Amino acid sequence: MKNTFLKLWGMPMLLAALSLFGLLAALLGDGLLDYLGWLALSVPLFLVIRNYYK
């Protein structure tokens, strides 16, 4: 059961955690955290665009 759960929800949970980190880093930090937030928020966007044109 655990293997099936991770196969189905692993990537969406990873993208949600990455998006949450990016939003919090961009809102609460300055300097390096702004760049890390920008980078973290661009990963899901890149994956959506890549899968759209696939």
mmCIF entry with sequence, helices, sheets and N, C-alpha, C, O atoms, coordinates in Angstrom:
data_MODEL
# 
_entry.id   MODEL 
# 
_entity.id                         1 
_entity.type                       polymer 
_entity.pdbx_number_of_molecules   1 
# 
_entity_poly.entity_id                      1 
_entity_poly.type                           'polypeptide(L)' 
_entity_poly.nstd_linkage                   no 
_entity_poly.nstd_monomer                   no 
_entity_poly.pdbx_seq_one_letter_code       MKNTFLKLWGMPMLLAALSLFGLLAALLGDGLLDYLGWLALSVPLFLVIRNYYK 
_entity_poly.pdbx_seq_one_letter_code_can   MKNTFLKLWGMPMLLAALSLFGLLAALLGDGLLDYLGWLALSVPLFLVIRNYYK 
_entity_poly.pdbx_strand_id                 A 
# 
loop_
_entity_poly_seq.entity_id 
_entity_poly_seq.num 
_entity_poly_seq.mon_id 
_entity_poly_seq.hetero 
1 1  MET n 
1 2  LYS n 
1 3  ASN n 
1 4  THR n 
1 5  PHE n 
1 6  LEU n 
1 7  LYS n 
1 8  LEU n 
1 9  TRP n 
1 10 GLY n 
1 11 MET n 
1 12 PRO n 
1 13 MET n 
1 14 LEU n 
1 15 LEU n 
1 16 ALA n 
1 17 ALA n 
1 18 LEU n 
1 19 SER n 
1 20 LEU n 
1 21 PHE n 
1 22 GLY n 
1 23 LEU n 
1 24 LEU n 
1 25 ALA n 
1 26 ALA n 
1 27 LEU n 
1 28 LEU n 
1 29 GLY n 
1 30 ASP n 
1 31 GLY n 
1 32 LEU n 
1 33 LEU n 
1 34 ASP n 
1 35 TYR n 
1 36 LEU n 
1 37 GLY n 
1 38 TRP n 
1 39 LEU n 
1 40 ALA n 
1 41 LEU n 
1 42 SER n 
1 43 VAL n 
1 44 PRO n 
1 45 LEU n 
1 46 PHE n 
1 47 LEU n 
1 48 VAL n 
1 49 ILE n 
1 50 ARG n 
1 51 ASN n 
1 52 TYR n 
1 53 TYR n 
1 54 LYS n 
# 
_struct_asym.id          A 
_struct_asym.entity_id   1 
# 
loop_
_struct_conf.conf_type_id 
_struct_conf.id 
_struct_conf.pdbx_PDB_helix_id 
_struct_conf.beg_label_comp_id 
_struct_conf.beg_label_asym_id 
_struct_conf.beg_label_seq_id 
_struct_conf.pdbx_beg_PDB_ins_code 
_struct_conf.end_label_comp_id 
_struct_conf.end_label_asym_id 
_struct_conf.end_label_seq_id 
_struct_conf.pdbx_end_PDB_ins_code 
_struct_conf.beg_auth_comp_id 
_struct_conf.beg_auth_asym_id 
_struct_conf.beg_auth_seq_id 
_struct_conf.end_auth_comp_id 
_struct_conf.end_auth_asym_id 
_struct_conf.end_auth_seq_id 
_struct_conf.pdbx_PDB_helix_class 
_struct_conf.details 
_struct_conf.pdbx_PDB_helix_length 
HELX_P HELX_P1 AA1 LYS A 2  ? LEU A 28 ? LYS A 2  LEU A 28 1 ? 27 
HELX_P HELX_P2 AA2 LEU A 32 ? TYR A 52 ? LEU A 32 TYR A 52 1 ? 21 
# 
_struct_conf_type.id          HELX_P 
_struct_conf_type.criteria    ? 
_struct_conf_type.reference   ? 
# 
loop_
_atom_site.group_PDB 
_atom_site.id 
_atom_site.type_symbol 
_atom_site.label_atom_id 
_atom_site.label_alt_id 
_atom_site.label_comp_id 
_atom_site.label_asym_id 
_atom_site.label_entity_id 
_atom_site.label_seq_id 
_atom_site.pdbx_PDB_ins_code 
_atom_site.Cartn_x 
_atom_site.Cartn_y 
_atom_site.Cartn_z 
_atom_site.occupancy 
_atom_site.B_iso_or_equiv 
_atom_site.pdbx_formal_charge 
_atom_site.auth_seq_id 
_atom_site.auth_comp_id 
_atom_site.auth_asym_id 
_atom_site.auth_atom_id 
_atom_site.pdbx_PDB_model_num 
ATOM 1   N N  . MET A 1 1  ? 0.821  -1.199 0.000   1.00 0.00 ? 1  MET A N  1 
ATOM 2   C CA . MET A 1 1  ? 0.000  0.000  0.000   1.00 0.00 ? 1  MET A CA 1 
ATOM 3   C C  . MET A 1 1  ? 0.864  1.262  0.000   1.00 0.00 ? 1  MET A C  1 
ATOM 4   O O  . MET A 1 1  ? 0.532  2.237  -0.674  1.00 0.00 ? 1  MET A O  1 
ATOM 5   N N  . LYS A 1 2  ? 1.970  1.251  0.750   1.00 0.00 ? 2  LYS A N  1 
ATOM 6   C CA . LYS A 1 2  ? 2.813  2.439  0.831   1.00 0.00 ? 2  LYS A CA 1 
ATOM 7   C C  . LYS A 1 2  ? 3.425  2.766  -0.530  1.00 0.00 ? 2  LYS A C  1 
ATOM 8   O O  . LYS A 1 2  ? 3.511  3.934  -0.908  1.00 0.00 ? 2  LYS A O  1 
ATOM 9   N N  . ASN A 1 3  ? 3.840  1.760  -1.248  1.00 0.00 ? 3  ASN A N  1 
ATOM 10  C CA . ASN A 1 3  ? 4.445  1.974  -2.553  1.00 0.00 ? 3  ASN A CA 1 
ATOM 11  C C  . ASN A 1 3  ? 3.452  2.616  -3.515  1.00 0.00 ? 3  ASN A C  1 
ATOM 12  O O  . ASN A 1 3  ? 3.832  3.497  -4.287  1.00 0.00 ? 3  ASN A O  1 
ATOM 13  N N  . THR A 1 4  ? 2.201  2.199  -3.487  1.00 0.00 ? 4  THR A N  1 
ATOM 14  C CA . THR A 1 4  ? 1.180  2.772  -4.357  1.00 0.00 ? 4  THR A CA 1 
ATOM 15  C C  . THR A 1 4  ? 0.889  4.220  -3.970  1.00 0.00 ? 4  THR A C  1 
ATOM 16  O O  . THR A 1 4  ? 0.722  5.076  -4.838  1.00 0.00 ? 4  THR A O  1 
ATOM 17  N N  . PHE A 1 5  ? 0.828  4.489  -2.673  1.00 0.00 ? 5  PHE A N  1 
ATOM 18  C CA . PHE A 1 5  ? 0.579  5.851  -2.205  1.00 0.00 ? 5  PHE A CA 1 
ATOM 19  C C  . PHE A 1 5  ? 1.669  6.798  -2.686  1.00 0.00 ? 5  PHE A C  1 
ATOM 20  O O  . PHE A 1 5  ? 1.367  7.887  -3.174  1.00 0.00 ? 5  PHE A O  1 
ATOM 21  N N  . LEU A 1 6  ? 2.921  6.405  -2.558  1.00 0.00 ? 6  LEU A N  1 
ATOM 22  C CA . LEU A 1 6  ? 4.016  7.272  -2.988  1.00 0.00 ? 6  LEU A CA 1 
ATOM 23  C C  . LEU A 1 6  ? 4.073  7.425  -4.505  1.00 0.00 ? 6  LEU A C  1 
ATOM 24  O O  . LEU A 1 6  ? 4.444  8.485  -5.008  1.00 0.00 ? 6  LEU A O  1 
ATOM 25  N N  . LYS A 1 7  ? 3.710  6.382  -5.229  1.00 0.00 ? 7  LYS A N  1 
ATOM 26  C CA . LYS A 1 7  ? 3.678  6.492  -6.685  1.00 0.00 ? 7  LYS A CA 1 
ATOM 27  C C  . LYS A 1 7  ? 2.647  7.513  -7.139  1.00 0.00 ? 7  LYS A C  1 
ATOM 28  O O  . LYS A 1 7  ? 2.874  8.267  -8.085  1.00 0.00 ? 7  LYS A O  1 
ATOM 29  N N  . LEU A 1 8  ? 1.512  7.527  -6.452  1.00 0.00 ? 8  LEU A N  1 
ATOM 30  C CA . LEU A 1 8  ? 0.431  8.423  -6.840  1.00 0.00 ? 8  LEU A CA 1 
ATOM 31  C C  . LEU A 1 8  ? 0.627  9.846  -6.328  1.00 0.00 ? 8  LEU A C  1 
ATOM 32  O O  . LEU A 1 8  ? 0.404  10.804 -7.068  1.00 0.00 ? 8  LEU A O  1 
ATOM 33  N N  . TRP A 1 9  ? 1.035  9.992  -5.090  1.00 0.00 ? 9  TRP A N  1 
ATOM 34  C CA . TRP A 1 9  ? 1.072  11.305 -4.449  1.00 0.00 ? 9  TRP A CA 1 
ATOM 35  C C  . TRP A 1 9  ? 2.474  11.854 -4.189  1.00 0.00 ? 9  TRP A C  1 
ATOM 36  O O  . TRP A 1 9  ? 2.602  12.958 -3.659  1.00 0.00 ? 9  TRP A O  1 
ATOM 37  N N  . GLY A 1 10 ? 3.513  11.128 -4.541  1.00 0.00 ? 10 GLY A N  1 
ATOM 38  C CA . GLY A 1 10 ? 4.876  11.566 -4.255  1.00 0.00 ? 10 GLY A CA 1 
ATOM 39  C C  . GLY A 1 10 ? 5.241  12.882 -4.928  1.00 0.00 ? 10 GLY A C  1 
ATOM 40  O O  . GLY A 1 10 ? 5.686  13.820 -4.265  1.00 0.00 ? 10 GLY A O  1 
ATOM 41  N N  . MET A 1 11 ? 5.057  12.954 -6.224  1.00 0.00 ? 11 MET A N  1 
ATOM 42  C CA . MET A 1 11 ? 5.429  14.165 -6.955  1.00 0.00 ? 11 MET A CA 1 
ATOM 43  C C  . MET A 1 11 ? 4.531  15.360 -6.612  1.00 0.00 ? 11 MET A C  1 
ATOM 44  O O  . MET A 1 11 ? 5.060  16.457 -6.434  1.00 0.00 ? 11 MET A O  1 
ATOM 45  N N  . PRO A 1 12 ? 3.206  15.209 -6.510  1.00 0.00 ? 12 PRO A N  1 
ATOM 46  C CA . PRO A 1 12 ? 2.395  16.356 -6.097  1.00 0.00 ? 12 PRO A CA 1 
ATOM 47  C C  . PRO A 1 12 ? 2.758  16.881 -4.703  1.00 0.00 ? 12 PRO A C  1 
ATOM 48  O O  . PRO A 1 12 ? 2.729  18.090 -4.469  1.00 0.00 ? 12 PRO A O  1 
ATOM 49  N N  . MET A 1 13 ? 3.101  15.971 -3.774  1.00 0.00 ? 13 MET A N  1 
ATOM 50  C CA . MET A 1 13 ? 3.494  16.429 -2.435  1.00 0.00 ? 13 MET A CA 1 
ATOM 51  C C  . MET A 1 13 ? 4.836  17.145 -2.475  1.00 0.00 ? 13 MET A C  1 
ATOM 52  O O  . MET A 1 13 ? 5.033  18.125 -1.756  1.00 0.00 ? 13 MET A O  1 
ATOM 53  N N  . LEU A 1 14 ? 5.749  16.679 -3.293  1.00 0.00 ? 14 LEU A N  1 
ATOM 54  C CA . LEU A 1 14 ? 7.046  17.341 -3.435  1.00 0.00 ? 14 LEU A CA 1 
ATOM 55  C C  . LEU A 1 14 ? 6.885  18.734 -4.050  1.00 0.00 ? 14 LEU A C  1 
ATOM 56  O O  . LEU A 1 14 ? 7.509  19.691 -3.590  1.00 0.00 ? 14 LEU A O  1 
ATOM 57  N N  . LEU A 1 15 ? 6.060  18.850 -5.077  1.00 0.00 ? 15 LEU A N  1 
ATOM 58  C CA . LEU A 1 15 ? 5.828  20.143 -5.703  1.00 0.00 ? 15 LEU A CA 1 
ATOM 59  C C  . LEU A 1 15 ? 5.097  21.104 -4.768  1.00 0.00 ? 15 LEU A C  1 
ATOM 60  O O  . LEU A 1 15 ? 5.355  22.308 -4.794  1.00 0.00 ? 15 LEU A O  1 
ATOM 61  N N  . ALA A 1 16 ? 4.193  20.585 -3.947  1.00 0.00 ? 16 ALA A N  1 
ATOM 62  C CA . ALA A 1 16 ? 3.496  21.428 -2.970  1.00 0.00 ? 16 ALA A CA 1 
ATOM 63  C C  . ALA A 1 16 ? 4.470  21.941 -1.922  1.00 0.00 ? 16 ALA A C  1 
ATOM 64  O O  . ALA A 1 16 ? 4.419  23.116 -1.559  1.00 0.00 ? 16 ALA A O  1 
ATOM 65  N N  . ALA A 1 17 ? 5.348  21.091 -1.434  1.00 0.00 ? 17 ALA A N  1 
ATOM 66  C CA . ALA A 1 17 ? 6.336  21.516 -0.435  1.00 0.00 ? 17 ALA A CA 1 
ATOM 67  C C  . ALA A 1 17 ? 7.310  22.525 -1.038  1.00 0.00 ? 17 ALA A C  1 
ATOM 68  O O  . ALA A 1 17 ? 7.691  23.488 -0.373  1.00 0.00 ? 17 ALA A O  1 
ATOM 69  N N  . LEU A 1 18 ? 7.707  22.316 -2.265  1.00 0.00 ? 18 LEU A N  1 
ATOM 70  C CA . LEU A 1 18 ? 8.609  23.244 -2.939  1.00 0.00 ? 18 LEU A CA 1 
ATOM 71  C C  . LEU A 1 18 ? 7.937  24.590 -3.161  1.00 0.00 ? 18 LEU A C  1 
ATOM 72  O O  . LEU A 1 18 ? 8.572  25.631 -2.990  1.00 0.00 ? 18 LEU A O  1 
ATOM 73  N N  . SER A 1 19 ? 6.677  24.587 -3.535  1.00 0.00 ? 19 SER A N  1 
ATOM 74  C CA . SER A 1 19 ? 5.937  25.835 -3.721  1.00 0.00 ? 19 SER A CA 1 
ATOM 75  C C  . SER A 1 19 ? 5.738  26.568 -2.399  1.00 0.00 ? 19 SER A C  1 
ATOM 76  O O  . SER A 1 19 ? 5.852  27.792 -2.343  1.00 0.00 ? 19 SER A O  1 
ATOM 77  N N  . LEU A 1 20 ? 5.444  25.833 -1.347  1.00 0.00 ? 20 LEU A N  1 
ATOM 78  C CA . LEU A 1 20 ? 5.278  26.451 -0.032  1.00 0.00 ? 20 LEU A CA 1 
ATOM 79  C C  . LEU A 1 20 ? 6.585  27.080 0.436   1.00 0.00 ? 20 LEU A C  1 
ATOM 80  O O  . LEU A 1 20 ? 6.590  28.201 0.945   1.00 0.00 ? 20 LEU A O  1 
ATOM 81  N N  . PHE A 1 21 ? 7.681  26.370 0.266   1.00 0.00 ? 21 PHE A N  1 
ATOM 82  C CA . PHE A 1 21 ? 8.977  26.928 0.625   1.00 0.00 ? 21 PHE A CA 1 
ATOM 83  C C  . PHE A 1 21 ? 9.278  28.183 -0.188  1.00 0.00 ? 21 PHE A C  1 
ATOM 84  O O  . PHE A 1 21 ? 9.760  29.176 0.357   1.00 0.00 ? 21 PHE A O  1 
ATOM 85  N N  . GLY A 1 22 ? 8.997  28.141 -1.486  1.00 0.00 ? 22 GLY A N  1 
ATOM 86  C CA . GLY A 1 22 ? 9.269  29.288 -2.343  1.00 0.00 ? 22 GLY A CA 1 
ATOM 87  C C  . GLY A 1 22 ? 8.445  30.500 -1.947  1.00 0.00 ? 22 GLY A C  1 
ATOM 88  O O  . GLY A 1 22 ? 8.962  31.617 -1.918  1.00 0.00 ? 22 GLY A O  1 
ATOM 89  N N  . LEU A 1 23 ? 7.179  30.295 -1.644  1.00 0.00 ? 23 LEU A N  1 
ATOM 90  C CA . LEU A 1 23 ? 6.328  31.411 -1.228  1.00 0.00 ? 23 LEU A CA 1 
ATOM 91  C C  . LEU A 1 23 ? 6.788  32.005 0.093   1.00 0.00 ? 23 LEU A C  1 
ATOM 92  O O  . LEU A 1 23 ? 6.870  33.225 0.233   1.00 0.00 ? 23 LEU A O  1 
ATOM 93  N N  . LEU A 1 24 ? 7.087  31.152 1.059   1.00 0.00 ? 24 LEU A N  1 
ATOM 94  C CA . LEU A 1 24 ? 7.534  31.657 2.355   1.00 0.00 ? 24 LEU A CA 1 
ATOM 95  C C  . LEU A 1 24 ? 8.896  32.339 2.258   1.00 0.00 ? 24 LEU A C  1 
ATOM 96  O O  . LEU A 1 24 ? 9.115  33.373 2.890   1.00 0.00 ? 24 LEU A O  1 
ATOM 97  N N  . ALA A 1 25 ? 9.794  31.782 1.489   1.00 0.00 ? 25 ALA A N  1 
ATOM 98  C CA . ALA A 1 25 ? 11.117 32.381 1.339   1.00 0.00 ? 25 ALA A CA 1 
ATOM 99  C C  . ALA A 1 25 ? 11.026 33.741 0.663   1.00 0.00 ? 25 ALA A C  1 
ATOM 100 O O  . ALA A 1 25 ? 11.713 34.681 1.063   1.00 0.00 ? 25 ALA A O  1 
ATOM 101 N N  . ALA A 1 26 ? 10.189 33.853 -0.352  1.00 0.00 ? 26 ALA A N  1 
ATOM 102 C CA . ALA A 1 26 ? 10.065 35.125 -1.068  1.00 0.00 ? 26 ALA A CA 1 
ATOM 103 C C  . ALA A 1 26 ? 9.364  36.185 -0.214  1.00 0.00 ? 26 ALA A C  1 
ATOM 104 O O  . ALA A 1 26 ? 9.681  37.370 -0.314  1.00 0.00 ? 26 ALA A O  1 
ATOM 105 N N  . LEU A 1 27 ? 8.420  35.765 0.619   1.00 0.00 ? 27 LEU A N  1 
ATOM 106 C CA . LEU A 1 27 ? 7.693  36.731 1.441   1.00 0.00 ? 27 LEU A CA 1 
ATOM 107 C C  . LEU A 1 27 ? 8.459  37.156 2.685   1.00 0.00 ? 27 LEU A C  1 
ATOM 108 O O  . LEU A 1 27 ? 8.393  38.318 3.087   1.00 0.00 ? 27 LEU A O  1 
ATOM 109 N N  . LEU A 1 28 ? 9.174  36.238 3.288   1.00 0.00 ? 28 LEU A N  1 
ATOM 110 C CA . LEU A 1 28 ? 9.790  36.526 4.581   1.00 0.00 ? 28 LEU A CA 1 
ATOM 111 C C  . LEU A 1 28 ? 11.270 36.875 4.515   1.00 0.00 ? 28 LEU A C  1 
ATOM 112 O O  . LEU A 1 28 ? 11.813 37.414 5.480   1.00 0.00 ? 28 LEU A O  1 
ATOM 113 N N  . GLY A 1 29 ? 11.922 36.588 3.429   1.00 0.00 ? 29 GLY A N  1 
ATOM 114 C CA . GLY A 1 29 ? 13.364 36.781 3.368   1.00 0.00 ? 29 GLY A CA 1 
ATOM 115 C C  . GLY A 1 29 ? 13.775 37.893 2.429   1.00 0.00 ? 29 GLY A C  1 
ATOM 116 O O  . GLY A 1 29 ? 12.988 38.394 1.626   1.00 0.00 ? 29 GLY A O  1 
ATOM 117 N N  . ASP A 1 30 ? 15.027 38.255 2.559   1.00 0.00 ? 30 ASP A N  1 
ATOM 118 C CA . ASP A 1 30 ? 15.648 39.221 1.657   1.00 0.00 ? 30 ASP A CA 1 
ATOM 119 C C  . ASP A 1 30 ? 16.956 38.640 1.146   1.00 0.00 ? 30 ASP A C  1 
ATOM 120 O O  . ASP A 1 30 ? 17.530 37.732 1.748   1.00 0.00 ? 30 ASP A O  1 
ATOM 121 N N  . GLY A 1 31 ? 17.406 39.169 0.046   1.00 0.00 ? 31 GLY A N  1 
ATOM 122 C CA . GLY A 1 31 ? 18.686 38.742 -0.496  1.00 0.00 ? 31 GLY A CA 1 
ATOM 123 C C  . GLY A 1 31 ? 18.636 37.342 -1.062  1.00 0.00 ? 31 GLY A C  1 
ATOM 124 O O  . GLY A 1 31 ? 17.932 37.070 -2.035  1.00 0.00 ? 31 GLY A O  1 
ATOM 125 N N  . LEU A 1 32 ? 19.396 36.455 -0.434  1.00 0.00 ? 32 LEU A N  1 
ATOM 126 C CA . LEU A 1 32 ? 19.513 35.083 -0.936  1.00 0.00 ? 32 LEU A CA 1 
ATOM 127 C C  . LEU A 1 32 ? 18.178 34.353 -0.899  1.00 0.00 ? 32 LEU A C  1 
ATOM 128 O O  . LEU A 1 32 ? 17.887 33.563 -1.797  1.00 0.00 ? 32 LEU A O  1 
ATOM 129 N N  . LEU A 1 33 ? 17.364 34.601 0.118   1.00 0.00 ? 33 LEU A N  1 
ATOM 130 C CA . LEU A 1 33 ? 16.069 33.924 0.196   1.00 0.00 ? 33 LEU A CA 1 
ATOM 131 C C  . LEU A 1 33 ? 15.133 34.339 -0.935  1.00 0.00 ? 33 LEU A C  1 
ATOM 132 O O  . LEU A 1 33 ? 14.301 33.543 -1.370  1.00 0.00 ? 33 LEU A O  1 
ATOM 133 N N  . ASP A 1 34 ? 15.259 35.566 -1.413  1.00 0.00 ? 34 ASP A N  1 
ATOM 134 C CA . ASP A 1 34 ? 14.467 35.979 -2.578  1.00 0.00 ? 34 ASP A CA 1 
ATOM 135 C C  . ASP A 1 34 ? 14.825 35.141 -3.800  1.00 0.00 ? 34 ASP A C  1 
ATOM 136 O O  . ASP A 1 34 ? 13.946 34.714 -4.549  1.00 0.00 ? 34 ASP A O  1 
ATOM 137 N N  . TYR A 1 35 ? 16.116 34.911 -3.996  1.00 0.00 ? 35 TYR A N  1 
ATOM 138 C CA . TYR A 1 35 ? 16.543 34.113 -5.143  1.00 0.00 ? 35 TYR A CA 1 
ATOM 139 C C  . TYR A 1 35 ? 16.160 32.649 -4.993  1.00 0.00 ? 35 TYR A C  1 
ATOM 140 O O  . TYR A 1 35 ? 15.779 32.001 -5.968  1.00 0.00 ? 35 TYR A O  1 
ATOM 141 N N  . LEU A 1 36 ? 16.259 32.121 -3.758  1.00 0.00 ? 36 LEU A N  1 
ATOM 142 C CA . LEU A 1 36 ? 15.839 30.741 -3.529  1.00 0.00 ? 36 LEU A CA 1 
ATOM 143 C C  . LEU A 1 36 ? 14.338 30.588 -3.725  1.00 0.00 ? 36 LEU A C  1 
ATOM 144 O O  . LEU A 1 36 ? 13.882 29.574 -4.254  1.00 0.00 ? 36 LEU A O  1 
ATOM 145 N N  . GLY A 1 37 ? 13.565 31.586 -3.305  1.00 0.00 ? 37 GLY A N  1 
ATOM 146 C CA . GLY A 1 37 ? 12.119 31.558 -3.522  1.00 0.00 ? 37 GLY A CA 1 
ATOM 147 C C  . GLY A 1 37 ? 11.779 31.592 -4.995  1.00 0.00 ? 37 GLY A C  1 
ATOM 148 O O  . GLY A 1 37 ? 10.903 30.860 -5.457  1.00 0.00 ? 37 GLY A O  1 
ATOM 149 N N  . TRP A 1 38 ? 12.473 32.443 -5.733  1.00 0.00 ? 38 TRP A N  1 
ATOM 150 C CA . TRP A 1 38 ? 12.256 32.522 -7.177  1.00 0.00 ? 38 TRP A CA 1 
ATOM 151 C C  . TRP A 1 38 ? 12.594 31.200 -7.844  1.00 0.00 ? 38 TRP A C  1 
ATOM 152 O O  . TRP A 1 38 ? 11.875 30.744 -8.733  1.00 0.00 ? 38 TRP A O  1 
ATOM 153 N N  . LEU A 1 39 ? 13.667 30.600 -7.425  1.00 0.00 ? 39 LEU A N  1 
ATOM 154 C CA . LEU A 1 39 ? 14.077 29.318 -7.999  1.00 0.00 ? 39 LEU A CA 1 
ATOM 155 C C  . LEU A 1 39 ? 13.081 28.214 -7.651  1.00 0.00 ? 39 LEU A C  1 
ATOM 156 O O  . LEU A 1 39 ? 12.717 27.406 -8.505  1.00 0.00 ? 39 LEU A O  1 
ATOM 157 N N  . ALA A 1 40 ? 12.645 28.185 -6.398  1.00 0.00 ? 40 ALA A N  1 
ATOM 158 C CA . ALA A 1 40 ? 11.710 27.142 -5.962  1.00 0.00 ? 40 ALA A CA 1 
ATOM 159 C C  . ALA A 1 40 ? 10.365 27.283 -6.665  1.00 0.00 ? 40 ALA A C  1 
ATOM 160 O O  . ALA A 1 40 ? 9.735  26.274 -6.981  1.00 0.00 ? 40 ALA A O  1 
ATOM 161 N N  . LEU A 1 41 ? 9.914  28.501 -6.917  1.00 0.00 ? 41 LEU A N  1 
ATOM 162 C CA . LEU A 1 41 ? 8.632  28.697 -7.599  1.00 0.00 ? 41 LEU A CA 1 
ATOM 163 C C  . LEU A 1 41 ? 8.723  28.471 -9.103  1.00 0.00 ? 41 LEU A C  1 
ATOM 164 O O  . LEU A 1 41 ? 7.708  28.232 -9.757  1.00 0.00 ? 41 LEU A O  1 
ATOM 165 N N  . SER A 1 42 ? 9.919  28.544 -9.648  1.00 0.00 ? 42 SER A N  1 
ATOM 166 C CA . SER A 1 42 ? 10.053 28.327 -11.086 1.00 0.00 ? 42 SER A CA 1 
ATOM 167 C C  . SER A 1 42 ? 10.075 26.842 -11.458 1.00 0.00 ? 42 SER A C  1 
ATOM 168 O O  . SER A 1 42 ? 9.789  26.498 -12.604 1.00 0.00 ? 42 SER A O  1 
ATOM 169 N N  . VAL A 1 43 ? 10.405 25.969 -10.527 1.00 0.00 ? 43 VAL A N  1 
ATOM 170 C CA . VAL A 1 43 ? 10.479 24.537 -10.828 1.00 0.00 ? 43 VAL A CA 1 
ATOM 171 C C  . VAL A 1 43 ? 9.107  23.976 -11.220 1.00 0.00 ? 43 VAL A C  1 
ATOM 172 O O  . VAL A 1 43 ? 9.007  23.322 -12.259 1.00 0.00 ? 43 VAL A O  1 
ATOM 173 N N  . PRO A 1 44 ? 8.038  24.204 -10.427 1.00 0.00 ? 44 PRO A N  1 
ATOM 174 C CA . PRO A 1 44 ? 6.729  23.690 -10.862 1.00 0.00 ? 44 PRO A CA 1 
ATOM 175 C C  . PRO A 1 44 ? 6.269  24.306 -12.185 1.00 0.00 ? 44 PRO A C  1 
ATOM 176 O O  . PRO A 1 44 ? 5.663  23.624 -13.012 1.00 0.00 ? 44 PRO A O  1 
ATOM 177 N N  . LEU A 1 45 ? 6.553  25.571 -12.379 1.00 0.00 ? 45 LEU A N  1 
ATOM 178 C CA . LEU A 1 45 ? 6.189  26.222 -13.633 1.00 0.00 ? 45 LEU A CA 1 
ATOM 179 C C  . LEU A 1 45 ? 6.920  25.585 -14.811 1.00 0.00 ? 45 LEU A C  1 
ATOM 180 O O  . LEU A 1 45 ? 6.321  25.338 -15.857 1.00 0.00 ? 45 LEU A O  1 
ATOM 181 N N  . PHE A 1 46 ? 8.199  25.322 -14.642 1.00 0.00 ? 46 PHE A N  1 
ATOM 182 C CA . PHE A 1 46 ? 8.979  24.662 -15.685 1.00 0.00 ? 46 PHE A CA 1 
ATOM 183 C C  . PHE A 1 46 ? 8.417  23.273 -16.002 1.00 0.00 ? 46 PHE A C  1 
ATOM 184 O O  . PHE A 1 46 ? 8.330  22.887 -17.168 1.00 0.00 ? 46 PHE A O  1 
ATOM 185 N N  . LEU A 1 47 ? 8.038  22.528 -14.968 1.00 0.00 ? 47 LEU A N  1 
ATOM 186 C CA . LEU A 1 47 ? 7.488  21.184 -15.190 1.00 0.00 ? 47 LEU A CA 1 
ATOM 187 C C  . LEU A 1 47 ? 6.144  21.225 -15.911 1.00 0.00 ? 47 LEU A C  1 
ATOM 188 O O  . LEU A 1 47 ? 5.867  20.373 -16.756 1.00 0.00 ? 47 LEU A O  1 
ATOM 189 N N  . VAL A 1 48 ? 5.319  22.196 -15.588 1.00 0.00 ? 48 VAL A N  1 
ATOM 190 C CA . VAL A 1 48 ? 4.023  22.337 -16.267 1.00 0.00 ? 48 VAL A CA 1 
ATOM 191 C C  . VAL A 1 48 ? 4.240  22.667 -17.742 1.00 0.00 ? 48 VAL A C  1 
ATOM 192 O O  . VAL A 1 48 ? 3.599  22.075 -18.610 1.00 0.00 ? 48 VAL A O  1 
ATOM 193 N N  . ILE A 1 49 ? 5.125  23.593 -18.024 1.00 0.00 ? 49 ILE A N  1 
ATOM 194 C CA . ILE A 1 49 ? 5.391  23.986 -19.414 1.00 0.00 ? 49 ILE A CA 1 
ATOM 195 C C  . ILE A 1 49 ? 6.003  22.819 -20.185 1.00 0.00 ? 49 ILE A C  1 
ATOM 196 O O  . ILE A 1 49 ? 5.637  22.567 -21.333 1.00 0.00 ? 49 ILE A O  1 
ATOM 197 N N  . ARG A 1 50 ? 6.935  22.110 -19.550 1.00 0.00 ? 50 ARG A N  1 
ATOM 198 C CA . ARG A 1 50 ? 7.569  20.970 -20.227 1.00 0.00 ? 50 ARG A CA 1 
ATOM 199 C C  . ARG A 1 50 ? 6.569  19.870 -20.552 1.00 0.00 ? 50 ARG A C  1 
ATOM 200 O O  . ARG A 1 50 ? 6.614  19.295 -21.640 1.00 0.00 ? 50 ARG A O  1 
ATOM 201 N N  . ASN A 1 51 ? 5.668  19.571 -19.625 1.00 0.00 ? 51 ASN A N  1 
ATOM 202 C CA . ASN A 1 51 ? 4.677  18.530 -19.882 1.00 0.00 ? 51 ASN A CA 1 
ATOM 203 C C  . ASN A 1 51 ? 3.584  18.994 -20.847 1.00 0.00 ? 51 ASN A C  1 
ATOM 204 O O  . ASN A 1 51 ? 2.978  18.168 -21.528 1.00 0.00 ? 51 ASN A O  1 
ATOM 205 N N  . TYR A 1 52 ? 3.329  20.278 -20.914 1.00 0.00 ? 52 TYR A N  1 
ATOM 206 C CA . TYR A 1 52 ? 2.338  20.784 -21.858 1.00 0.00 ? 52 TYR A CA 1 
ATOM 207 C C  . TYR A 1 52 ? 2.800  20.600 -23.287 1.00 0.00 ? 52 TYR A C  1 
ATOM 208 O O  . TYR A 1 52 ? 2.010  20.219 -24.151 1.00 0.00 ? 52 TYR A O  1 
ATOM 209 N N  . TYR A 1 53 ? 4.066  20.867 -23.546 1.00 0.00 ? 53 TYR A N  1 
ATOM 210 C CA . TYR A 1 53 ? 4.596  20.761 -24.908 1.00 0.00 ? 53 TYR A CA 1 
ATOM 211 C C  . TYR A 1 53 ? 5.142  19.385 -25.242 1.00 0.00 ? 53 TYR A C  1 
ATOM 212 O O  . TYR A 1 53 ? 5.667  19.180 -26.336 1.00 0.00 ? 53 TYR A O  1 
ATOM 213 N N  . LYS A 1 54 ? 5.028  18.454 -24.333 1.00 0.00 ? 54 LYS A N  1 
ATOM 214 C CA . LYS A 1 54 ? 5.539  17.091 -24.546 1.00 0.00 ? 54 LYS A CA 1 
ATOM 215 C C  . LYS A 1 54 ? 4.683  16.331 -25.521 1.00 0.00 ? 54 LYS A C  1 
ATOM 216 O O  . LYS A 1 54 ? 4.966  15.170 -25.816 1.00 0.00 ? 54 LYS A O  1 
# 
